[in-house]
Amino acid sequence: MTWQGSQIDPLSLVAQIRAWASDLGFSQIGVAGIDLGSAEAGLQAWLDNGFHGQMDYMAAHGLKRARPAELVPGTVSVITARMDYLPRATPDAWQAIEFSRLARPNEGIVSLYARGRDYHKVLRGRLQKLQARIAEAIGPFGHRVFTDSAPVLEAELAARSGQGWRGKHTLVLSREAGSAFFLGEIYVDLALPPTEAVSSHCGSCQACMDVCPTQAILAPQRLDARRCISYLTIEHQGPIDEALRPLLGNRIYGCDDCQLVCPWNKYAQRSALPDFDAREGLAGEELTQLFRWSEEEFLRRTEGGPIRRIGHVRWLRNIAVALGNALAVLPASDPRRESLRAALTERAEHPEPLVREHVRWALER
């Protein structure tokens, strides 16, 4: 391996990569090896149990997720990157503030990570800049950048490279940053020294398991995605199970409960990037206002953001459920009920059966 025409110590290169990454807004860099064989049994069992739900791509790629060299031939090491995503103006009591939104049933809750720019775009662009800097220093090398965009065991690679440990909710937890961060990877054909993994610090705490509204966390590190509100509001394409609808509350895109309750997230870091600042209308907005967005307005307001991927129809489906849940909990004398019912009635004859069915259910609440 050479650097600007001379031999380079791989340790020195990793140190330099960390410096470049910091300049690009990344919070931590790690290096993992490619032998993930010990993770294959758990992955296969998760798929065999059908816990992936409609995420057919998970099953389609099978164990390739645990075999980096099969996905990208020639891969020798994996560079992992962490990028914190709390908006720059996040107050210290952010966990309590976010939890308080659940007590306002007429307000729509969008997961914190989804209120700004699509993280896929942010991370991919900056990882590509990072690999370009490496290439400028050492010359061309084999690589491929990933941001939740291919069959990659992202959390496993992150844990093995010292980014943190797998929490009981399956997310990666860091003593310095909680779990409010995104992960990205660069598969490389460079022999880089792996960084040391860290031990688990969850102890006997199971707050994330206890708080889950749908009890989707069946056991430590065992998640049934089919019950997870993030899956139901984002990945699931059809009708939401009627038994689960009341449990969604006013969550219309994702769910942060397991992160909000986690003690380690008192250390969550704010991003230095404006990309993750909340866009207008995605924090503290009334459900009735969000439900009245036309498809054109939905596309305009979500341009460049992650919410756009679910489309306007599923957006309306999710909000209809939240409106129905609000009707179920607000007292009969509450004046807000009239506006909630009026908004639903406006969509009662929507051309999409998926929207009509959820509106009917909501009105019956």
C-alpha positions as CSV (number, residue, x, y, z in Angstrom):
1,M,0.0,0.0,0.0
2,T,1.5,3.4,-1.0
3,W,0.6,6.9,0.0
4,Q,1.7,9.7,-2.4
5,G,4.4,7.4,-3.8
6,S,5.7,6.0,-0.5
7,Q,4.8,3.1,1.7
8,I,2.1,3.8,4.3
9,D,1.3,2.2,7.6
10,P,-2.3,1.0,7.5
11,L,-2.7,2.4,11.1
12,S,-1.7,5.8,9.8
13,L,-4.1,5.6,6.9
14,V,-7.0,4.8,9.3
15,A,-6.0,7.8,11.4
16,Q,-6.0,10.0,8.3
17,I,-9.4,8.6,7.2
18,R,-10.8,9.6,10.6
19,A,-9.6,13.1,10.2
20,W,-11.0,13.4,6.7
21,A,-14.3,11.9,7.9
22,S,-14.5,14.4,10.7
23,D,-14.2,17.2,8.2
24,L,-17.1,15.7,6.3
25,G,-19.4,15.6,9.3
26,F,-19.0,12.1,10.4
27,S,-18.8,11.4,14.1
28,Q,-16.8,8.1,14.2
29,I,-15.0,5.8,11.9
30,G,-14.4,2.1,12.5
31,V,-13.0,-0.8,10.6
32,A,-14.5,-4.3,10.5
33,G,-13.3,-7.6,9.0
34,I,-15.4,-9.6,6.6
35,D,-15.9,-12.8,8.5
36,L,-19.5,-12.5,9.7
37,G,-20.1,-16.3,9.8
38,S,-21.2,-16.2,13.4
39,A,-24.1,-13.9,12.5
40,E,-25.6,-16.2,9.8
41,A,-27.6,-18.5,12.1
42,G,-29.4,-15.6,13.7
43,L,-30.1,-13.9,10.4
44,Q,-31.5,-17.2,9.0
45,A,-33.7,-17.8,12.0
46,W,-35.1,-14.3,11.8
47,L,-36.0,-14.8,8.1
48,D,-37.4,-18.3,8.7
49,N,-39.7,-16.9,11.4
50,G,-41.1,-14.3,8.9
51,F,-40.1,-11.5,11.1
52,H,-39.1,-9.4,8.1
53,G,-42.8,-9.1,7.0
54,Q,-43.2,-7.7,3.5
55,M,-39.5,-6.7,3.3
56,D,-39.0,-9.4,0.6
57,Y,-35.6,-8.0,-0.3
58,M,-34.3,-9.2,3.1
59,A,-35.1,-12.8,2.1
60,A,-34.2,-12.4,-1.5
61,H,-30.5,-11.8,-0.7
62,G,-30.5,-14.4,2.1
63,L,-27.1,-14.9,3.7
64,K,-25.3,-12.6,1.3
65,R,-25.7,-9.9,3.9
66,A,-23.3,-11.9,6.2
67,R,-20.8,-12.4,3.4
68,P,-19.3,-9.1,2.2
69,A,-16.9,-10.7,-0.2
70,E,-19.9,-12.3,-2.1
71,L,-21.6,-9.0,-2.4
72,V,-18.5,-7.1,-3.5
73,P,-15.8,-9.5,-4.7
74,G,-12.4,-8.5,-3.5
75,T,-13.6,-6.9,-0.3
76,V,-11.0,-7.3,2.5
77,S,-12.2,-4.7,5.0
78,V,-15.3,-2.6,5.7
79,I,-15.0,1.0,6.8
80,T,-18.0,1.9,9.0
81,A,-19.1,5.5,9.6
82,R,-21.4,7.0,12.2
83,M,-23.2,10.3,11.6
84,D,-25.3,11.9,14.4
85,Y,-28.7,13.2,13.4
86,L,-30.3,15.2,16.2
87,P,-31.2,18.7,14.7
88,R,-28.8,21.5,15.6
89,A,-31.3,23.3,17.9
90,T,-32.3,20.2,19.8
91,P,-32.9,21.1,23.5
92,D,-31.4,19.1,26.3
93,A,-34.8,17.7,27.4
94,W,-35.5,16.4,23.9
95,Q,-36.5,12.9,25.0
96,A,-39.2,14.3,27.4
97,I,-40.3,16.8,24.7
98,E,-40.8,14.1,22.2
99,F,-42.6,11.8,24.6
100,S,-45.0,14.7,25.4
101,R,-46.2,14.7,21.8
102,L,-48.0,11.4,22.5
103,A,-50.3,13.3,25.0
104,R,-51.5,15.6,22.2
105,P,-53.5,13.1,20.0
106,N,-54.4,15.8,17.4
107,E,-50.7,16.3,16.6
108,G,-48.9,14.1,14.0
109,I,-45.6,12.5,15.1
110,V,-42.9,12.0,12.6
111,S,-39.7,10.2,13.7
112,L,-36.9,12.6,14.5
113,Y,-34.6,11.2,11.8
114,A,-37.2,11.8,9.1
115,R,-37.9,15.5,9.6
116,G,-35.0,16.7,7.6
117,R,-33.2,15.7,4.4
118,D,-33.1,12.0,3.4
119,Y,-30.1,10.5,5.2
120,H,-29.4,8.2,2.3
121,K,-28.6,11.2,0.2
122,V,-26.5,12.9,2.9
123,L,-24.4,9.9,3.9
124,R,-24.0,8.6,0.4
125,G,-22.6,11.9,-0.9
126,R,-20.2,12.3,2.0
127,L,-19.0,8.7,1.9
128,Q,-18.3,9.1,-1.8
129,K,-16.2,12.2,-1.0
130,L,-14.4,10.2,1.7
131,Q,-13.5,7.4,-0.6
132,A,-12.4,10.1,-3.2
133,R,-10.0,11.5,-0.6
134,I,-8.6,8.1,0.1
135,A,-8.0,7.5,-3.6
136,E,-6.3,10.9,-4.0
137,A,-3.9,9.8,-1.3
138,I,-3.1,6.2,-2.2
139,G,-4.3,5.9,-5.8
140,P,-7.2,3.9,-7.2
141,F,-8.5,1.1,-5.0
142,G,-11.6,-1.3,-5.1
143,H,-14.5,0.1,-3.1
144,R,-18.3,0.4,-2.9
145,V,-20.3,2.8,-0.8
146,F,-23.5,1.7,1.1
147,T,-26.1,3.6,3.0
148,D,-28.8,1.1,3.8
149,S,-29.0,0.5,0.1
150,A,-28.0,-3.2,-0.4
151,P,-27.8,-6.5,1.5
152,V,-25.4,-5.3,4.3
153,L,-25.5,-6.4,7.9
154,E,-25.1,-2.8,8.9
155,A,-25.6,-3.0,12.7
156,E,-23.4,-6.1,12.9
157,L,-20.6,-4.4,11.1
158,A,-20.9,-1.3,13.2
159,A,-20.8,-3.3,16.4
160,R,-17.8,-5.3,15.3
161,S,-16.0,-2.2,14.4
162,G,-16.4,-0.5,17.8
163,Q,-19.2,1.9,16.9
164,G,-21.2,0.5,19.8
165,W,-23.0,-2.6,20.9
166,R,-26.4,-4.1,19.9
167,G,-29.0,-2.8,22.2
168,K,-32.0,-5.0,23.2
169,H,-34.0,-3.1,20.7
170,T,-31.5,-4.3,18.0
171,L,-30.2,-0.7,17.3
172,V,-26.5,0.1,17.9
173,L,-25.8,1.9,21.1
174,S,-22.8,4.1,21.9
175,R,-21.8,5.3,25.4
176,E,-20.8,8.6,23.7
177,A,-23.8,9.1,21.4
178,G,-26.7,6.9,22.4
179,S,-28.5,5.6,19.3
180,A,-29.5,8.8,17.5
181,F,-27.2,8.3,14.5
182,F,-27.1,6.9,11.0
183,L,-24.6,4.3,9.7
184,G,-22.8,3.9,6.4
185,E,-20.1,1.7,5.0
186,I,-17.4,1.5,2.4
187,Y,-16.4,-2.0,1.3
188,V,-12.7,-1.8,0.3
189,D,-10.1,-4.1,-1.0
190,L,-7.6,-2.6,1.4
191,A,-6.2,-4.7,4.4
192,L,-6.9,-2.3,7.2
193,P,-6.6,-3.1,10.9
194,P,-10.0,-3.8,12.5
195,T,-11.0,-1.5,15.4
196,E,-11.8,-3.1,18.7
197,A,-15.4,-4.0,19.5
198,V,-17.0,-2.6,22.7
199,S,-18.8,-4.6,25.4
200,S,-22.6,-4.3,26.0
201,H,-23.7,-1.8,28.6
202,C,-27.5,-2.5,28.7
203,G,-27.2,-4.6,31.8
204,S,-30.6,-5.6,33.2
205,C,-32.3,-2.6,31.7
206,Q,-35.2,-3.5,29.4
207,A,-36.9,-0.1,29.1
208,C,-37.0,-0.3,25.4
209,M,-38.8,-3.7,25.5
210,D,-41.3,-2.5,28.1
211,V,-42.1,0.8,26.3
212,C,-42.7,-0.7,22.8
213,P,-46.4,0.1,22.0
214,T,-46.9,-3.1,20.0
215,Q,-44.5,-5.3,22.0
216,A,-42.6,-5.9,18.8
217,I,-39.4,-6.6,20.7
218,L,-40.0,-10.2,21.6
219,A,-36.7,-10.8,23.5
220,P,-33.4,-9.0,23.7
221,Q,-32.2,-8.3,20.1
222,R,-35.2,-10.1,18.7
223,L,-37.6,-7.9,16.8
224,D,-40.7,-8.9,14.9
225,A,-40.8,-6.2,12.3
226,R,-44.4,-7.1,11.5
227,R,-45.5,-5.5,14.8
228,C,-43.1,-2.6,14.7
229,I,-44.7,0.8,14.1
230,S,-41.8,2.0,12.0
231,Y,-42.3,-1.0,9.7
232,L,-46.1,-0.6,9.7
233,T,-46.0,3.1,8.8
234,I,-43.1,3.0,6.3
235,E,-42.4,-0.5,4.9
236,H,-45.9,-2.1,5.0
237,Q,-47.8,-1.4,1.8
238,G,-51.3,-2.7,2.5
239,P,-53.9,-2.3,5.2
240,I,-52.6,-2.0,8.7
241,D,-53.8,-4.8,11.0
242,E,-56.9,-3.5,12.7
243,A,-55.7,-5.0,16.1
244,L,-52.6,-2.9,15.8
245,R,-54.1,0.4,14.6
246,P,-55.1,1.7,18.0
247,L,-51.5,1.1,19.2
248,L,-50.1,3.5,16.6
249,G,-51.6,6.4,18.5
250,N,-50.6,9.6,16.6
251,R,-47.4,8.2,15.2
252,I,-47.7,8.8,11.4
253,Y,-44.2,8.0,10.2
254,G,-41.9,5.8,12.3
255,C,-41.7,5.4,16.0
256,D,-38.9,6.6,18.4
257,D,-40.3,5.3,21.7
258,C,-37.5,2.7,22.3
259,Q,-34.9,5.4,21.7
260,L,-36.7,8.0,23.8
261,V,-36.8,5.8,26.8
262,C,-33.2,4.6,26.5
263,P,-30.9,6.1,29.3
264,W,-28.0,6.1,26.9
265,N,-29.7,8.7,24.7
266,K,-29.0,11.4,27.2
267,Y,-25.6,11.4,25.5
268,A,-27.1,11.6,21.9
269,Q,-25.2,14.2,19.9
270,R,-26.5,17.0,17.8
271,S,-25.5,17.1,14.1
272,A,-23.4,19.9,12.9
273,L,-25.2,19.7,9.5
274,P,-28.3,21.7,8.6
275,D,-29.5,18.7,6.5
276,F,-31.2,17.2,9.5
277,D,-33.0,20.3,10.8
278,A,-36.7,19.7,10.9
279,R,-38.7,21.0,7.9
280,E,-41.7,23.1,8.3
281,G,-44.8,21.0,8.9
282,L,-43.0,17.9,10.2
283,A,-42.8,18.7,13.9
284,G,-45.8,19.8,16.0
285,E,-48.3,19.9,13.0
286,E,-52.0,19.2,13.4
287,L,-53.2,16.0,11.9
288,T,-56.0,17.7,10.1
289,Q,-53.5,20.0,8.3
290,L,-51.3,17.1,7.3
291,F,-54.3,15.1,6.1
292,R,-55.4,17.9,3.8
293,W,-52.1,17.9,1.9
294,S,-52.8,17.3,-1.8
295,E,-50.5,14.9,-3.6
296,E,-48.7,17.9,-5.1
297,E,-48.2,19.5,-1.8
298,F,-47.0,16.2,-0.3
299,L,-44.4,15.8,-3.0
300,R,-43.3,19.4,-2.7
301,R,-43.0,19.3,1.1
302,T,-41.2,16.0,1.2
303,E,-38.9,16.6,-1.8
304,G,-35.4,15.4,-0.9
305,G,-36.7,13.8,2.3
306,P,-37.2,10.2,3.4
307,I,-41.0,10.5,3.8
308,R,-41.6,10.8,0.1
309,R,-40.7,7.1,-0.4
310,I,-44.0,6.0,1.1
311,G,-46.1,8.0,-1.3
312,H,-49.2,10.1,-0.7
313,V,-51.6,7.2,-0.4
314,R,-49.8,5.5,2.5
315,W,-49.2,9.0,4.1
316,L,-53.0,9.4,4.1
317,R,-53.5,5.8,5.4
318,N,-51.2,6.5,8.3
319,I,-52.9,9.8,9.2
320,A,-56.4,8.4,8.9
321,V,-55.4,5.8,11.6
322,A,-54.0,8.6,13.8
323,L,-57.2,10.7,13.3
324,G,-59.3,7.7,14.3
325,N,-57.2,7.2,17.4
326,A,-57.6,10.8,18.3
327,L,-61.4,10.5,18.0
328,A,-61.3,7.5,20.3
329,V,-59.4,9.3,23.1
330,L,-60.8,12.8,23.0
331,P,-63.8,13.4,25.2
332,A,-67.2,13.8,23.5
333,S,-67.3,17.4,24.5
334,D,-63.9,18.3,23.0
335,P,-64.4,20.8,20.2
336,R,-61.5,19.4,18.3
337,R,-63.5,16.3,17.4
338,E,-65.6,18.2,14.9
339,S,-62.6,19.2,12.8
340,L,-61.1,15.7,13.0
341,R,-64.3,14.2,11.7
342,A,-64.6,16.9,9.0
343,A,-61.1,16.1,7.7
344,L,-61.8,12.4,7.5
345,T,-65.2,12.9,5.8
346,E,-63.4,15.0,3.1
347,R,-61.4,11.8,2.2
348,A,-64.3,9.3,2.6
349,E,-64.6,8.9,-1.2
350,H,-60.9,8.9,-2.0
351,P,-60.2,7.0,-5.2
352,E,-57.8,4.7,-3.5
353,P,-59.4,1.8,-1.6
354,L,-56.6,1.7,1.0
355,V,-57.4,5.3,2.0
356,R,-61.2,4.8,2.0
357,E,-60.9,1.7,4.2
358,H,-58.8,3.4,6.9
359,V,-61.0,6.5,6.8
360,R,-64.1,4.3,7.4
361,W,-62.4,2.6,10.3
362,A,-61.4,6.0,11.7
363,L,-64.9,7.5,11.5
364,E,-66.3,4.5,13.3
365,R,-63.9,5.2,16.2
